[in-house]
């Protein structure tokens, strides 16, 4: 159950940041959003494995 909620939370974060990028397409903002998504991916899926 925790894995499903983690995936849903990551999809919502990516959706929110995707809207930001499409409404305001700037290179510097895109880099910051890319780093944010990579850090969230690492934290949610690599660093801490959900206990099943």
Secondary structure as the mmCIF struct_conf table of DSSP 4:
data_model
#
loop_
_struct_conf.conf_type_id
_struct_conf.id
_struct_conf.beg_label_comp_id
_struct_conf.beg_label_asym_id
_struct_conf.beg_label_seq_id
_struct_conf.end_label_comp_id
_struct_conf.end_label_asym_id
_struct_conf.end_label_seq_id
HELX_RH_AL_P HELX_RH_AL_P1 UNK A 2 UNK A 23
BEND BEND1 UNK A 24 UNK A 24
HELX_RH_AL_P HELX_RH_AL_P2 UNK A 27 UNK A 41
HELX_RH_PI_P HELX_RH_PI_P1 UNK A 42 UNK A 47
BEND BEND2 UNK A 48 UNK A 48
HELX_LH_PP_P HELX_LH_PP_P1 UNK A 49 UNK A 51
#
